[in-house]
Amino acid sequence: MKIVSKLYNFLVFGFLYAPILVMIVYSFNSVKSRTHFGGFSLRWYAELFQDSIILRSLYLSLVVAFLSALIATIIGTLAAVGIDSMGAVRKRAFLMVNNIPLVNPDIVTGISIMILFVFIITKINGIEMGFGTLLISHITFNIPYVILSVLPKLRGMAGNIFDAALDLGCPPVKAFVKVVIPEIIQGIITGFIMAFTLSLDDFVISYFNSGSSAQTLPVTIYSMTKRPYSPKINALSTILFVSVMLLLLVVNLRQSPDKKKVNR
């Protein structure tokens, strides 16, 4: 049974990662072919970093991902603290509302946010779809993930340490910063990294809410697929895949000390 289980796992992960492996290999292809490997070359990486459109889209994606993750982490952390302090019935109701955007198809969320922005634009002159609408839409869909990352840390925290800090004369804000934040910092960091990764990777919501003046990297890659095939897409996708893998590695390395403490 162990051999069958290992073979099954190998086939599943092979099915998932074989296309990515092929993409990585062909990103180093010296010729413009999807079927023939002409030799190792960094040609497409060099052309990638000379493409001003891709670099501009990458810069915009990084800025939006960082700002949206930062703001969503602040809002989501405060919301998680508020939800954790509620009674059982209200907590269950708020968690159900928080989970709706997670199970909703991205296209539903993207179109609904776009309709809201269009309604606001028709009512207020001088506002148009662009960086602002893109940033707000990314913050909106990132907040639920941050809440779900922070809540388990709040549940695992001793419930009376905040009250103990208040009894010892510490002001509420200082007690929150000095006592509560260090206890849940791992969840906050995990939520930030998750929000950053999801924002950097998002296509559907960005496509509907970016307008013509602010195109993120996924939207630019989509527009590139409408033109003749370019191996620069392979090189760009490889860089994104490696970046996400490094972020996941950082998250796992940060979580391992917490697991050791729990085991002790």
Summary of the structure (lengths in Angstrom):
residues: 264
radius of gyration: 22.4
end to end distance: 32.9
largest distance: 72.0
contacts: 756
relative contact order: 0.13
helix: 78%
strand: 1%
